[in-house]
Amino acid sequence: GQSTRIILRNLQRQPRRALVALVGLMFATAITVVGTFSVDAIDRVMAIQFDHVQRYDAAVTFVKPRPSETLDDLRRLPGVLAVEGFRSTPVRLYAGARMRLTSLTGLPAVPRLDRVVDAQTLEPLRFGHHGLALDDRLASELGVRRGDALDVEVLEGKRPRRTLRIAQVFHDDFGTSAYLEAGALDRLLDEGRAYSGAYLRVDPAARSALVARCARLPMVAGVQLRSTIKANFDQAMAQSFRIERVFSACFAGVIAFGVVYNSARIILSERARELATLRIIGFSPREVSYILVGELALLTAIAIPSGLALGVGLADAMAHAVNSDLMRLPAVVAPRTLVMGAAIIVIATVFSAWSVARGLARLDLVSVLKTKE
């Protein structure tokens, strides 16, 4: 139509102005994604941790490694349905000239209450009687891969040093982890079966009484309930991320409103005479408003998908930038975040375009068309 051709012609005549508006809208859209993707990333990490990894109800840690009879004592406590022990010891891992200090955890061949899960495939690991399992970041720091040999130096007890093969490399979002089958770890330590702690599955009705009873045992250093850990984390994260999400949405909305409103005001001031002329020759107020707002609507329609793609790329870069030895954020952007980002830009564009269109309706055609002497 005639009005659409006028819009396209104006974009062709003012490419720099259109590009500036387009870039501003793109970055406003990207800000909503970058500012809130951490919520999606944390949700992903917590879903893996509490739905796939931690399947116990309570974790008990001992003051010092205890013999296997200690697990039998825990099984006899009222309300305990299942017990699974673990052994953890500090070690140094050597790969040529590279060295890394970490902890080596011994688990059953098929852990059930606290599993090791690859965060990318969500597949639980099974441990053979020989061979280490390393997370990919630790393997990268040591410059090794599956099948390579590592020198393992234990930093407690008899402090043995052995050479072990890497049987598995997996992706983990928490820490730098090394695992070994419990029996293989006992042979490495050159001591009898001992446990650093245990994971318990407990009858819900007996949890409070069990925690109180375990806390009184002299061999127990601490007891943690999985439900308490999750509740505390949800409460802390919900408050901080809610503030972050609101701030990002407001910041992006202000940028989008400013870009669109200023662009529309500039167009109106530069082309007031042309728009008034169109009104005089028979164009309706709606058609003239369409010419004014249509250019901005077209730029917004182009900017939103481009801005979302830019936001996803920036979120990926930020996820890698904030990674630490304690935790890695996956570059996960949920569809709801993309929808929210697009909605914020659309709302800001509509509001700013409506504000300028009101000014167009109040335009004094006669004074605009007067020729200045």
Contacts in CASP RR format, 6 or more apart in sequence:
PFRMAT RR
TARGET T0000
AUTHOR 0000-0000-0000
METHOD contacts of the structure
MODEL  1
GQSTRIILRNLQRQPRRALVALVGLMFATAITVVGTFSVDAIDRVMAIQF
DHVQRYDAAVTFVKPRPSETLDDLRRLPGVLAVEGFRSTPVRLYAGARMR
LTSLTGLPAVPRLDRVVDAQTLEPLRFGHHGLALDDRLASELGVRRGDAL
DVEVLEGKRPRRTLRIAQVFHDDFGTSAYLEAGALDRLLDEGRAYSGAYL
RVDPAARSALVARCARLPMVAGVQLRSTIKANFDQAMAQSFRIERVFSAC
FAGVIAFGVVYNSARIILSERARELATLRIIGFSPREVSYILVGELALLT
AIAIPSGLALGVGLADAMAHAVNSDLMRLPAVVAPRTLVMGAAIIVIATV
FSAWSVARGLARLDLVSVLKTKE
3 283 0 8 1.000
3 287 0 8 1.000
3 290 0 8 1.000
3 291 0 8 1.000
6 291 0 8 1.000
7 291 0 8 1.000
7 294 0 8 1.000
7 295 0 8 1.000
7 298 0 8 1.000
10 267 0 8 1.000
10 271 0 8 1.000
10 295 0 8 1.000
11 18 0 8 1.000
11 295 0 8 1.000
11 298 0 8 1.000
17 263 0 8 1.000
17 266 0 8 1.000
18 295 0 8 1.000
18 299 0 8 1.000
21 259 0 8 1.000
21 260 0 8 1.000
21 263 0 8 1.000
21 296 0 8 1.000
21 299 0 8 1.000
22 299 0 8 1.000
22 302 0 8 1.000
22 303 0 8 1.000
22 306 0 8 1.000
24 255 0 8 1.000
24 259 0 8 1.000
24 303 0 8 1.000
25 256 0 8 1.000
25 259 0 8 1.000
25 260 0 8 1.000
25 299 0 8 1.000
25 300 0 8 1.000
25 303 0 8 1.000
25 304 0 8 1.000
25 307 0 8 1.000
25 345 0 8 1.000
25 349 0 8 1.000
26 303 0 8 1.000
26 306 0 8 1.000
26 307 0 8 1.000
26 310 0 8 1.000
27 255 0 8 1.000
27 307 0 8 1.000
27 310 0 8 1.000
28 252 0 8 1.000
28 253 0 8 1.000
28 255 0 8 1.000
28 256 0 8 1.000
28 259 0 8 1.000
28 303 0 8 1.000
28 345 0 8 1.000
28 348 0 8 1.000
29 252 0 8 1.000
29 256 0 8 1.000
29 303 0 8 1.000
29 304 0 8 1.000
29 306 0 8 1.000
29 307 0 8 1.000
29 308 0 8 1.000
29 310 0 8 1.000
29 311 0 8 1.000
29 341 0 8 1.000
29 342 0 8 1.000
29 345 0 8 1.000
30 307 0 8 1.000
30 308 0 8 1.000
30 310 0 8 1.000
30 311 0 8 1.000
30 314 0 8 1.000
31 248 0 8 1.000
31 251 0 8 1.000
31 252 0 8 1.000
31 255 0 8 1.000
32 248 0 8 1.000
32 249 0 8 1.000
32 252 0 8 1.000
32 337 0 8 1.000
32 340 0 8 1.000
32 341 0 8 1.000
32 344 0 8 1.000
32 345 0 8 1.000
33 307 0 8 1.000
33 308 0 8 1.000
33 311 0 8 1.000
33 312 0 8 1.000
33 314 0 8 1.000
33 315 0 8 1.000
33 333 0 8 1.000
33 337 0 8 1.000
33 338 0 8 1.000
33 341 0 8 1.000
34 248 0 8 1.000
34 311 0 8 1.000
34 314 0 8 1.000
34 315 0 8 1.000
34 318 0 8 1.000
35 244 0 8 1.000
35 245 0 8 1.000
35 248 0 8 1.000
36 241 0 8 1.000
36 244 0 8 1.000
36 245 0 8 1.000
36 248 0 8 1.000
36 249 0 8 1.000
36 337 0 8 1.000
36 340 0 8 1.000
37 311 0 8 1.000
37 315 0 8 1.000
37 318 0 8 1.000
37 319 0 8 1.000
37 331 0 8 1.000
37 332 0 8 1.000
37 333 0 8 1.000
37 337 0 8 1.000
38 241 0 8 1.000
38 244 0 8 1.000
38 329 0 8 1.000
39 241 0 8 1.000
39 244 0 8 1.000
39 245 0 8 1.000
39 337 0 8 1.000
40 332 0 8 1.000
40 333 0 8 1.000
40 334 0 8 1.000
40 337 0 8 1.000
41 319 0 8 1.000
41 329 0 8 1.000
41 330 0 8 1.000
41 331 0 8 1.000
41 332 0 8 1.000
42 237 0 8 1.000
42 241 0 8 1.000
42 329 0 8 1.000
43 332 0 8 1.000
43 334 0 8 1.000
44 330 0 8 1.000
44 332 0 8 1.000
45 119 0 8 1.000
45 173 0 8 1.000
45 174 0 8 1.000
45 327 0 8 1.000
45 329 0 8 1.000
45 330 0 8 1.000
46 230 0 8 1.000
46 233 0 8 1.000
46 234 0 8 1.000
48 117 0 8 1.000
48 119 0 8 1.000
48 122 0 8 1.000
48 173 0 8 1.000
49 173 0 8 1.000
49 174 0 8 1.000
50 226 0 8 1.000
50 230 0 8 1.000
52 115 0 8 1.000
52 117 0 8 1.000
52 122 0 8 1.000
52 124 0 8 1.000
53 114 0 8 1.000
53 115 0 8 1.000
53 116 0 8 1.000
53 117 0 8 1.000
54 114 0 8 1.000
54 226 0 8 1.000
55 112 0 8 1.000
55 113 0 8 1.000
55 114 0 8 1.000
55 115 0 8 1.000
55 201 0 8 1.000
56 84 0 8 1.000
56 113 0 8 1.000
56 114 0 8 1.000
56 199 0 8 1.000
56 200 0 8 1.000
56 201 0 8 1.000
56 226 0 8 1.000
57 200 0 8 1.000
57 201 0 8 1.000
57 202 0 8 1.000
57 204 0 8 1.000
57 207 0 8 1.000
57 225 0 8 1.000
57 226 0 8 1.000
57 227 0 8 1.000
58 199 0 8 1.000
58 200 0 8 1.000
58 202 0 8 1.000
58 207 0 8 1.000
58 210 0 8 1.000
58 211 0 8 1.000
58 214 0 8 1.000
58 223 0 8 1.000
58 224 0 8 1.000
58 225 0 8 1.000
58 226 0 8 1.000
59 114 0 8 1.000
59 197 0 8 1.000
59 198 0 8 1.000
59 199 0 8 1.000
59 200 0 8 1.000
59 223 0 8 1.000
59 224 0 8 1.000
59 226 0 8 1.000
60 74 0 8 1.000
60 197 0 8 1.000
60 198 0 8 1.000
60 199 0 8 1.000
60 200 0 8 1.000
60 214 0 8 1.000
60 220 0 8 1.000
60 222 0 8 1.000
60 223 0 8 1.000
61 196 0 8 1.000
61 197 0 8 1.000
61 220 0 8 1.000
61 221 0 8 1.000
61 222 0 8 1.000
61 223 0 8 1.000
62 70 0 8 1.000
62 195 0 8 1.000
62 196 0 8 1.000
62 197 0 8 1.000
62 219 0 8 1.000
62 220 0 8 1.000
62 221 0 8 1.000
63 218 0 8 1.000
63 219 0 8 1.000
63 220 0 8 1.000
63 221 0 8 1.000
65 87 0 8 1.000
65 194 0 8 1.000
65 195 0 8 1.000
65 196 0 8 1.000
66 194 0 8 1.000
66 195 0 8 1.000
66 197 0 8 1.000
66 219 0 8 1.000
67 192 0 8 1.000
67 193 0 8 1.000
67 194 0 8 1.000
67 195 0 8 1.000
68 193 0 8 1.000
68 194 0 8 1.000
68 195 0 8 1.000
70 195 0 8 1.000
70 198 0 8 1.000
70 219 0 8 1.000
71 83 0 8 1.000
71 85 0 8 1.000
71 195 0 8 1.000
71 198 0 8 1.000
74 80 0 8 1.000
74 83 0 8 1.000
74 198 0 8 1.000
74 200 0 8 1.000
74 214 0 8 1.000
75 83 0 8 1.000
77 210 0 8 1.000
77 213 0 8 1.000
77 214 0 8 1.000
78 206 0 8 1.000
78 209 0 8 1.000
78 210 0 8 1.000
79 202 0 8 1.000
79 203 0 8 1.000
79 205 0 8 1.000
79 206 0 8 1.000
79 210 0 8 1.000
80 200 0 8 1.000
80 201 0 8 1.000
80 202 0 8 1.000
80 203 0 8 1.000
80 206 0 8 1.000
80 210 0 8 1.000
81 200 0 8 1.000
81 201 0 8 1.000
81 202 0 8 1.000
81 203 0 8 1.000
82 112 0 8 1.000
82 113 0 8 1.000
82 200 0 8 1.000
82 201 0 8 1.000
83 198 0 8 1.000
83 199 0 8 1.000
83 200 0 8 1.000
83 201 0 8 1.000
84 108 0 8 1.000
84 111 0 8 1.000
84 112 0 8 1.000
84 113 0 8 1.000
84 114 0 8 1.000
84 198 0 8 1.000
84 199 0 8 1.000
85 108 0 8 1.000
85 182 0 8 1.000
85 195 0 8 1.000
85 197 0 8 1.000
85 198 0 8 1.000
85 199 0 8 1.000
86 105 0 8 1.000
86 106 0 8 1.000
86 107 0 8 1.000
86 114 0 8 1.000
86 182 0 8 1.000
86 195 0 8 1.000
86 196 0 8 1.000
86 197 0 8 1.000
86 198 0 8 1.000
86 199 0 8 1.000
87 105 0 8 1.000
87 106 0 8 1.000
87 182 0 8 1.000
87 185 0 8 1.000
87 186 0 8 1.000
87 194 0 8 1.000
87 195 0 8 1.000
87 196 0 8 1.000
87 197 0 8 1.000
88 103 0 8 1.000
88 104 0 8 1.000
88 105 0 8 1.000
88 106 0 8 1.000
88 196 0 8 1.000
89 103 0 8 1.000
89 104 0 8 1.000
89 154 0 8 1.000
89 155 0 8 1.000
89 156 0 8 1.000
89 185 0 8 1.000
89 189 0 8 1.000
89 196 0 8 1.000
90 101 0 8 1.000
90 102 0 8 1.000
90 103 0 8 1.000
90 104 0 8 1.000
90 154 0 8 1.000
90 155 0 8 1.000
90 156 0 8 1.000
91 101 0 8 1.000
91 102 0 8 1.000
91 103 0 8 1.000
91 104 0 8 1.000
91 152 0 8 1.000
91 153 0 8 1.000
91 154 0 8 1.000
91 155 0 8 1.000
91 178 0 8 1.000
92 99 0 8 1.000
92 100 0 8 1.000
92 101 0 8 1.000
92 152 0 8 1.000
92 153 0 8 1.000
92 155 0 8 1.000
93 99 0 8 1.000
93 100 0 8 1.000
93 101 0 8 1.000
93 102 0 8 1.000
93 138 0 8 1.000
93 142 0 8 1.000
93 150 0 8 1.000
93 151 0 8 1.000
93 152 0 8 1.000
93 153 0 8 1.000
93 178 0 8 1.000
94 150 0 8 1.000
94 151 0 8 1.000
94 152 0 8 1.000
94 153 0 8 1.000
95 142 0 8 1.000
95 143 0 8 1.000
95 144 0 8 1.000
95 148 0 8 1.000
95 150 0 8 1.000
95 151 0 8 1.000
96 151 0 8 1.000
98 141 0 8 1.000
98 142 0 8 1.000
98 143 0 8 1.000
100 138 0 8 1.000
100 141 0 8 1.000
100 142 0 8 1.000
100 176 0 8 1.000
102 138 0 8 1.000
102 176 0 8 1.000
102 177 0 8 1.000
102 178 0 8 1.000
103 177 0 8 1.000
103 178 0 8 1.000
104 132 0 8 1.000
104 152 0 8 1.000
104 154 0 8 1.000
104 178 0 8 1.000
104 179 0 8 1.000
104 180 0 8 1.000
104 185 0 8 1.000
105 177 0 8 1.000
105 178 0 8 1.000
105 179 0 8 1.000
105 180 0 8 1.000
105 185 0 8 1.000
106 127 0 8 1.000
106 179 0 8 1.000
106 180 0 8 1.000
106 181 0 8 1.000
106 182 0 8 1.000
106 183 0 8 1.000
106 184 0 8 1.000
106 185 0 8 1.000
107 114 0 8 1.000
107 116 0 8 1.000
107 127 0 8 1.000
107 179 0 8 1.000
107 180 0 8 1.000
107 181 0 8 1.000
107 182 0 8 1.000
108 127 0 8 1.000
108 181 0 8 1.000
108 182 0 8 1.000
109 126 0 8 1.000
109 127 0 8 1.000
109 128 0 8 1.000
109 129 0 8 1.000
109 181 0 8 1.000
109 182 0 8 1.000
110 126 0 8 1.000
110 127 0 8 1.000
111 124 0 8 1.000
111 127 0 8 1.000
113 199 0 8 1.000
113 200 0 8 1.000
113 201 0 8 1.000
114 199 0 8 1.000
115 124 0 8 1.000
115 125 0 8 1.000
116 124 0 8 1.000
116 125 0 8 1.000
116 133 0 8 1.000
116 170 0 8 1.000
116 172 0 8 1.000
116 177 0 8 1.000
116 179 0 8 1.000
117 123 0 8 1.000
117 124 0 8 1.000
117 125 0 8 1.000
118 125 0 8 1.000
118 170 0 8 1.000
118 171 0 8 1.000
118 172 0 8 1.000
119 170 0 8 1.000
119 171 0 8 1.000
119 172 0 8 1.000
119 173 0 8 1.000
119 330 0 8 1.000
120 171 0 8 1.000
121 171 0 8 1.000
125 133 0 8 1.000
125 168 0 8 1.000
125 170 0 8 1.000
125 179 0 8 1.000
127 133 0 8 1.000
127 167 0 8 1.000
127 179 0 8 1.000
127 180 0 8 1.000
127 181 0 8 1.000
127 184 0 8 1.000
128 167 0 8 1.000
128 181 0 8 1.000
128 184 0 8 1.000
129 181 0 8 1.000
129 183 0 8 1.000
129 184 0 8 1.000
130 164 0 8 1.000
130 165 0 8 1.000
130 167 0 8 1.000
130 181 0 8 1.000
130 184 0 8 1.000
131 164 0 8 1.000
131 165 0 8 1.000
131 166 0 8 1.000
131 167 0 8 1.000
131 168 0 8 1.000
131 180 0 8 1.000
131 181 0 8 1.000
131 184 0 8 1.000
132 150 0 8 1.000
132 152 0 8 1.000
132 164 0 8 1.000
132 165 0 8 1.000
132 166 0 8 1.000
132 167 0 8 1.000
132 168 0 8 1.000
132 178 0 8 1.000
132 179 0 8 1.000
132 180 0 8 1.000
133 166 0 8 1.000
133 167 0 8 1.000
133 168 0 8 1.000
133 169 0 8 1.000
133 170 0 8 1.000
133 178 0 8 1.000
133 179 0 8 1.000
133 180 0 8 1.000
134 142 0 8 1.000
134 144 0 8 1.000
134 166 0 8 1.000
134 168 0 8 1.000
134 169 0 8 1.000
134 170 0 8 1.000
134 177 0 8 1.000
134 178 0 8 1.000
134 179 0 8 1.000
135 169 0 8 1.000
135 170 0 8 1.000
135 171 0 8 1.000
135 172 0 8 1.000
135 175 0 8 1.000
135 176 0 8 1.000
135 177 0 8 1.000
135 178 0 8 1.000
136 169 0 8 1.000
136 170 0 8 1.000
136 171 0 8 1.000
136 172 0 8 1.000
137 172 0 8 1.000
137 175 0 8 1.000
137 176 0 8 1.000
137 328 0 8 1.000
138 176 0 8 1.000
138 177 0 8 1.000
138 178 0 8 1.000
139 145 0 8 1.000
139 166 0 8 1.000
139 169 0 8 1.000
141 176 0 8 1.000
142 150 0 8 1.000
144 150 0 8 1.000
144 166 0 8 1.000
145 166 0 8 1.000
145 169 0 8 1.000
146 166 0 8 1.000
146 167 0 8 1.000
146 168 0 8 1.000
146 169 0 8 1.000
147 165 0 8 1.000
147 166 0 8 1.000
147 167 0 8 1.000
148 165 0 8 1.000
148 166 0 8 1.000
149 163 0 8 1.000
149 164 0 8 1.000
149 165 0 8 1.000
149 166 0 8 1.000
150 163 0 8 1.000
150 164 0 8 1.000
150 165 0 8 1.000
150 166 0 8 1.000
151 161 0 8 1.000
151 162 0 8 1.000
151 163 0 8 1.000
152 161 0 8 1.000
152 162 0 8 1.000
152 163 0 8 1.000
152 164 0 8 1.000
152 188 0 8 1.000
153 159 0 8 1.000
153 160 0 8 1.000
153 161 0 8 1.000
154 160 0 8 1.000
154 161 0 8 1.000
154 188 0 8 1.000
154 189 0 8 1.000
157 189 0 8 1.000
157 191 0 8 1.000
158 189 0 8 1.000
158 190 0 8 1.000
158 191 0 8 1.000
160 188 0 8 1.000
160 189 0 8 1.000
160 190 0 8 1.000
162 188 0 8 1.000
164 180 0 8 1.000
164 188 0 8 1.000
172 328 0 8 1.000
173 327 0 8 1.000
173 328 0 8 1.000
173 329 0 8 1.000
173 330 0 8 1.000
174 326 0 8 1.000
174 327 0 8 1.000
174 328 0 8 1.000
175 325 0 8 1.000
175 326 0 8 1.000
175 327 0 8 1.000
175 328 0 8 1.000
176 325 0 8 1.000
180 188 0 8 1.000
182 193 0 8 1.000
183 193 0 8 1.000
186 192 0 8 1.000
186 193 0 8 1.000
186 194 0 8 1.000
200 210 0 8 1.000
202 210 0 8 1.000
207 225 0 8 1.000
207 227 0 8 1.000
211 223 0 8 1.000
211 225 0 8 1.000
214 220 0 8 1.000
214 222 0 8 1.000
214 223 0 8 1.000
215 222 0 8 1.000
215 223 0 8 1.000
249 340 0 8 1.000
249 341 0 8 1.000
249 344 0 8 1.000
252 341 0 8 1.000
252 344 0 8 1.000
252 345 0 8 1.000
252 348 0 8 1.000
253 344 0 8 1.000
253 345 0 8 1.000
253 347 0 8 1.000
253 348 0 8 1.000
254 348 0 8 1.000
256 344 0 8 1.000
256 345 0 8 1.000
256 348 0 8 1.000
256 349 0 8 1.000
256 352 0 8 1.000
257 348 0 8 1.000
257 349 0 8 1.000
257 351 0 8 1.000
257 352 0 8 1.000
258 348 0 8 1.000
258 352 0 8 1.000
260 296 0 8 1.000
260 300 0 8 1.000
260 348 0 8 1.000
260 349 0 8 1.000
260 352 0 8 1.000
260 353 0 8 1.000
261 352 0 8 1.000
261 355 0 8 1.000
261 356 0 8 1.000
263 296 0 8 1.000
263 299 0 8 1.000
264 292 0 8 1.000
264 293 0 8 1.000
264 296 0 8 1.000
264 352 0 8 1.000
264 353 0 8 1.000
264 356 0 8 1.000
265 356 0 8 1.000
267 292 0 8 1.000
267 295 0 8 1.000
267 296 0 8 1.000
268 275 0 8 1.000
268 292 0 8 1.000
268 356 0 8 1.000
268 359 0 8 1.000
268 360 0 8 1.000
271 292 0 8 1.000
272 363 0 8 1.000
272 368 0 8 1.000
273 368 0 8 1.000
273 369 0 8 1.000
275 288 0 8 1.000
275 291 0 8 1.000
275 292 0 8 1.000
275 360 0 8 1.000
275 363 0 8 1.000
276 363 0 8 1.000
276 365 0 8 1.000
276 368 0 8 1.000
276 369 0 8 1.000
277 369 0 8 1.000
278 287 0 8 1.000
278 288 0 8 1.000
278 291 0 8 1.000
279 285 0 8 1.000
279 288 0 8 1.000
279 363 0 8 1.000
279 365 0 8 1.000
280 365 0 8 1.000
280 369 0 8 1.000
285 360 0 8 1.000
285 361 0 8 1.000
288 360 0 8 1.000
289 357 0 8 1.000
289 360 0 8 1.000
289 361 0 8 1.000
292 356 0 8 1.000
292 357 0 8 1.000
292 360 0 8 1.000
293 353 0 8 1.000
293 356 0 8 1.000
293 357 0 8 1.000
296 349 0 8 1.000
296 353 0 8 1.000
297 349 0 8 1.000
297 353 0 8 1.000
300 345 0 8 1.000
300 346 0 8 1.000
300 349 0 8 1.000
303 345 0 8 1.000
304 342 0 8 1.000
304 345 0 8 1.000
304 346 0 8 1.000
308 338 0 8 1.000
308 341 0 8 1.000
308 342 0 8 1.000
311 333 0 8 1.000
312 331 0 8 1.000
312 333 0 8 1.000
313 331 0 8 1.000
315 331 0 8 1.000
315 333 0 8 1.000
316 331 0 8 1.000
319 328 0 8 1.000
319 329 0 8 1.000
319 330 0 8 1.000
319 331 0 8 1.000
320 331 0 8 1.000
322 329 0 8 1.000
323 329 0 8 1.000
END
